[in-house]
Amino acid sequence: MNKQEEQLNALNDIRNIMDRSSRFISLSGLSGVFAGFTALLGAYLAHIEIADYVNGKYTYGQSDLNLEFSLIKIGLAVLIVALVGGLLLTLRQTKKKNLPFWDRTTKNLLINLAIPLISGGLFIIALLLVHPRSYGLIAPSCLVFYGLALINASKYTYSDIRFLGFCEVVLGLIAMFNIGYGLYFWATGFGFLHIFYGTIMYFKYERAK
């Protein structure tokens, strides 16, 4: 190894140390893939519920509120399963890289992710409670606020996540002009885009190592 190669290796080591101190680099690509498949399963179950409602299979006395309650239950189940799976896969990645899971960088990442997500959650709750006829805006709103959350948090993890955020925002804005197809946009944004993004992340940062 000549002197120039040694200097390049030293620079790479310094850059890696700086990245580890300022960015959360244990984010697992497989967690994105897992979240994507979970979202697709949730979208399928929601599609069945909506089809039953449209076909009049809900029993007498059941109303729009029952359908909304069923969809909320599916949404919460998808969120919990995706979060638990993502957490376990990221913990596995953290151990593999011998890095701390909870530190100042992780805290900054979660805070910047949570601000747009909580804002979006409150916005959607207001739509449900105060503007019940606006339920067609729920899926587009989910995509837009989630995309903004990813963009806001991207400075504390891999920069690739910013592009996923832009895609989610654009998809959500397109869905705003196509009310009635929200479930398909939701499945595309939270399902297929996550699987695509997670696969790229896995081969770029995990498989290559």
PyMOL commands that set and color helices and strands:
alter all, ss='L'
color gray80, all
select helices_A, chain A and resi 3-22+29-54+64-96+104-130+132-156+160-176+182-206
alter helices_A, ss='H'
color red, helices_A
deselect
rebuild
show_as cartoon
